[in-house]
Amino acid sequence: MRLRGLEKQGILEQMSRVRAYCKDVYDLARVTGRAVNNPLEGVHKFLSSGKAENYAHVPPDELPALLRAISSYPHAKDVQLGLQLLTLLAVRPSELREATWSEFDLAKKIWTVPIERKGRKKGREHLVPLSRQAIDALKQLYVITGSYTLLFPGRSDRTKPRSDTVFLMALRRLGYEGRQTGHGFRHIASTI
């Protein structure tokens, strides 16, 4: 798999992950004396990052149709509820996928995303207020996954979160490929 090939296809997030993984492998090889240098050192400076682009999101006038599509998602109920929570909470998809039930206080209507969570940029816990609709969705989700630590446990290993593409694939199934991403709900929330 070539990084430039992924870059040309516009698969920038996967390209970045592959580059980082390979760089880590070479770093380990250097530390253990199996390699003299790391050929991936500095390569990121010459590859597209895609960071300047906003995540795909529908315009506000298409939002009602998207919400109707999500509410009638015919596949996994936990994924449907996850999409609903993304629309209601405007959090990063990774924060939601990696969330544990212990982070939620439904009585106080608050979700505390811990500092340690990947993606926390400001170095502090993040308090997310929970609306009545979010609490309703969480209660429905608890019936499905409440016996596990994670809100969205993996299919084969329940101690690990669902795939990082779970919500993106669901949106694709709903016909929103290239038009809406899980992260795009954050952009919509910031503009409404």
Residue pairs with C-beta under 8 A, 6 or more apart in sequence:
1 18
3 15
3 18
3 19
3 43
3 47
4 47
6 12
6 14
6 15
6 18
7 15
7 47
7 48
12 48
12 49
12 50
13 50
15 47
15 48
16 44
16 47
16 49
16 50
19 40
19 43
19 44
19 47
22 40
23 38
23 40
23 41
23 43
26 35
26 38
26 39
26 40
26 41
27 38
29 35
29 38
30 36
30 37
30 38
54 184
54 187
55 181
55 183
55 184
55 186
55 187
56 178
56 179
56 180
56 181
56 184
57 179
57 180
57 181
57 184
57 185
57 187
57 188
58 66
58 176
58 179
58 180
58 184
58 188
60 188
60 191
60 192
63 188
66 174
66 176
66 180
67 87
69 174
69 175
69 176
70 80
70 83
70 84
70 87
70 174
71 80
71 84
73 79
73 80
73 83
73 170
73 173
73 174
75 170
75 173
76 170
77 140
77 144
78 141
78 144
78 145
78 152
79 162
79 166
79 167
79 170
80 170
81 137
81 138
81 140
81 141
81 144
82 96
82 97
82 141
82 151
82 152
82 166
82 167
82 170
83 167
83 170
83 171
83 182
84 133
84 137
85 91
85 96
85 134
85 137
85 138
85 141
86 93
86 96
86 167
86 182
86 185
87 185
87 188
88 131
88 133
88 134
88 137
89 96
89 111
89 128
89 130
89 134
90 185
90 186
90 188
90 189
90 190
91 113
91 128
91 186
92 119
92 183
92 186
93 164
93 167
93 168
93 181
93 182
93 183
94 118
94 119
94 164
95 113
95 117
95 119
95 126
96 151
96 152
97 151
97 152
97 161
97 162
97 164
97 166
97 167
98 117
98 118
98 150
98 161
99 111
99 113
99 150
99 151
99 152
100 149
100 150
100 151
101 142
101 146
101 148
101 149
101 150
101 151
102 149
103 111
103 112
103 113
103 114
104 110
104 111
104 130
104 138
105 111
105 112
106 130
106 135
106 138
106 139
109 129
109 130
109 131
109 135
110 127
110 128
110 129
110 130
111 127
111 128
111 129
111 130
112 125
112 126
112 127
112 128
113 120
113 125
113 126
113 127
113 128
114 120
114 125
115 123
115 124
115 125
117 126
120 126
130 138
138 151
141 151
145 151
145 152
145 153
148 158
149 159
150 158
150 159
150 160
150 161
152 161
152 162
152 166
153 159
153 160
153 161
153 162
154 160
154 161
154 162
154 163
155 162
163 169
167 181
167 182
168 181
168 182
171 177
171 180
171 181
171 182
